[in-house]
């Protein structure tokens, strides 16, 4: 399977101040676990109504947009994901955090997604995210942190029932902000991918009015929400300078690639941009052209 598609499919299952993780609110924990259990069982039973009842509204639309942007049918493709929702009953509960209308649960253990032999599943941290809506708490999404490369002391601490210091990191804390519901994207003419290498910058890219990526000090690939249409595809690039270690330079490169589904020619690069000088402007408008010239037909 295409690595990018696998990443996108994984995102569908896993995809100011902070509150320290704690476990002193058993009633909230039970409520959140029930919401997650309802979401998990809906996927297993391929029950769209139950999935909608247990999934955050913004996540429902984001999931629909991810599927449609790959020219797949929704909701059929939702239930055809080759990963299974992780089972939390076999994991050790690590902590709970709540802030405003958001909350997180964290678990430790071998998080089995059904992709490899159970004996090969590594020990990881599983982060479950939730938002509170007018009808109650809804499951949002998850993040999986592989501990294979972590110091042995961290795994030993978690195995023995302790909490590692890094659990106070903002990555594990709820934000307090419920994301807005995105607009529905159209069925694309072409499946598009943005490749962004952004070092010394936090770079946000928007294509055809849809947020595609936020990349900082990293090189990443992101599916273009709504895909690329034949003709002109307006792109807005917003950058914010980040601290750069002494002796290093800022760099930024953006490429747009079309996924063809053709084994002989699986990708076509239709756009490539590197700034001539740094730092780059904070706001720039560009256009990704998809035509016979850029497609080299």
C-alpha positions, 0 to 999 in steps of 0.5 A: 500500500502507498505509504501516504495512503497508509498514513492517511488511513492511520489518521482516521483511526489514530490521524495557553496553559495545560492541565497535568495528567491525573486519574482522580476523576473516575466518573469522567474516565468512565464517561470518556471510555464509554464514548470511545467504546461506542466509537470502536464498536461502531467501526467494528459493526460498520454502523454509520449512525452509531459512529456519528453519535459517538464521534466529534462533529468536526472529526466526522467532516474531517474524516469524510474530507480525507476519504473524498480527497482520495476519490474514495466513497464515503462512508464505505471507505470508512469501514474498509480501513485495514486497521482495527481500533485499539483495545484499551482493556489490555492496556494500563491506564496512565492518566486523565486530563481535562481542560474546558470542553476537551479531555485526554486519556493516556494508556501504556502497553502493546497497542495492537492495530492488527497490522503485524503479528501480535508478538511484534507489537511494540510498547507504546503510549496511546493518547485518546482525545475527546471534545464535549458537545451539547449532547455530551462527550464525543470521541475525537482522535488518537495519537500513538507514541512508539517507545521503541527508541525511548530510554529503558528507564521510561518504559520501566517506570511505566511498567511499574505503575509510575508516570514518566516526566514527559507526560506533562508535555503539552503534546499530552495535554488537552488544548481547551479549544474545540476545533471548528467544523470544516466545510465539505470538500468537493470530489477532486479531479486529481488526488494531490499531495503537498511535500513541504520541507520547512526548517527554521519556519512554521509553514502553513499551506492552504490550497483552494481554500482548504487547510492542508498542512502546518509543518515546522522544522520537519519534512512532511507529506500531506494529502491535499484536502479537496484534491487538485482540480484541472486548471488553476489551484490557488495556494496561500503559504503563511510562514513564521520564523522559528529559532535556528541553531547557530551555524544552521540556515533556514530552508523551505521547499514546497512541491505538489504531486499528483497520485495517478494510480498508474504503476508505471507512473505513480506520481507526477510533480506539477509544482515546485518552489524554493525561495531565492532568499531568506527570510521569506515573506510571512504571506504569499499567494501562489498557483498550482497549475494542472494542465497538459504542460505541468502534467507533461502529457 
